[in-house]
Amino acid sequence: MADEPLVLGIETSCDETGVGVVRGTTLLADAIASSVDEHARFGGVVPEVASRAHLEAMVPTIERALKEAGVSARDLDGIAVTAGPGLAGALLVGVSAAKAYAYALGKPLYGVNHLASHICVDQLEHGPLPEPTMALLVSGGHSSLLLAPDITSDVRPLGATIDDAAGEAFDKIARVLQLGFPGGPVIDRLAREGDPKAINFPRGLTGPRDAAYDFSFSGLKTAVARWIEAKRKAGEDVPVRDVAASFQEAVVDVLTRKAIRACKDEGVDHLMIGGGVAANSRLRSLAQERCDAAGIVLRVPRPKLCTDNGAMVAALGAEMVKRNRPASDWDLSADSSLPVTDPHVPGTSHEHEHEHGHGHGHGHAHDHVHELSKDNLYS
C-alpha cells in the first residue's frame, strides 16, 4: 500500500465542498462541508451562494481531510480537482485552490471530470473497475449511460437526458408536494409507505422508435404535477405517499430498464450506478433484481460515496498518477460544460511528466516565490 499513489482530491462542482485523500484504491479521508441548508429557502442551489460557501469552507476542509488521513500535505503525490462540468463559479474556487496548493507544494496537478470521478469512486468500495465498465450516472444535473473502457482516457457517452435530469425531477415533484429541498431523500422515505402501482405515470422515451439509451423526465414531471393539481382542484386529499411511490417507480423503472439493455447490447457483464440518485433505495433494489435476472454484476458504492465528494476526485487522480497520465498545466481552467469524453484535462506542454515526485522545477521564472510559498505554508 505504501507504493500506491497518495492523492488529495477537491470537489466543488455544486453545493458540496468535498476533500478526499486516497492511497491507491484505499480511502483515507472524506471531508465534506455542505451549503445545502443555505439553498433550501430558495428551493434550489444558488450559484453565487455556493461559490461563497466553497471559498469559506475550502482551507478548513482540506486541513480536516489531511488530519483525518494522518498525512502531511508534503507527503502527497498529486492534487486532483474537478475541472468540470458544474457551476462555473463553484468550479473556479476549487480549481484555484488546487492550483495554489499544488504550486506551493511542488506537486503535479490533475484537472479531472466530475462524471468520470463518479464512476471511479467505486474502486474505493469494490476494488479496481472492470474494463470496460458500464455506468449509469444519475444526479440532480445528470442522467447518463456511459461506457468506460479506460476510466482515465476513454469514456464514451451512450445516452443522456434530453431535458430534466432524474434528481432535478425529484426536486421539482417534492416542491409541488411541498416537501422541501432537496427532494430525493424525502420522496424515497415517503415512497416506502406508498403503493408504487397506485398511479400509472408515464415512462418517457420507452417506445419502439425512441432513442434506446436517452432519458426524458420532463413529461413525467408535468404529468405528476397535473395529477396533483387536479386532485386539489376537486377538493380531494392528495395521497402523498402513493404519489411519491408511483413517481419514483416511473423514474427507476426507466433508468434500470435502459441500463440493462445497454449492458446486453454492448456485451458488458458489469453495471456501476453512481451519482446522488444512486442513494435511492428503490433504484438500488430494482437494479439488483434486474441485474440478477440478466446475469449482470451490480456495483453501487455506499450512499455517502454516491453524492458529490472529494474522495471520488482523489480516486480518479490516484488512477491518473498510477497510469502515468500527463498532469495539467498551470493554465488549467474551470469548464462548466467539460464533456465526459475528457476524463481529465492534461497540459499541452506535459511539463509535469518528467517532474513527477520531484517536488520542484515547474518551469516558472519565479522559483524564489515558489520556495517562499512552500516555506510559509508548509514549514
Secondary structure, DSSP 8 states (H G I E B T S, - for coil): -TTS-EEEEEE-SSSEEEEEEEETTEEEEEEEEE-HHHHHTTTS--HHHHHHHHHHHHHHHHHHHHHHHT--GGG-SEEEEEEESS-HHHHHHHHHHHHHHHHHHT--EEEEEHHHHHHHTTHHHHSS--SSEEEEEESSS-EEEEEEEETTTEEEEEEEBSS--HHHHHHHHHHHTT--SSHHHHHHHHHTTS-TTSS----TT-STTS-SS-B--HHHHHHHHHHHHHHHHTT----HHHHHHHHHHHHHHHHHHHHHHHHHHHT--EEEEESGGGG-HHHHHHHHHHHHHHT-EEE---HHHHSS-HHHHHHHHHHHHHTT-----TT----TT--TT-SEE--SS-GGGGTTTT----S-S-HHHHHHHHHHHH-
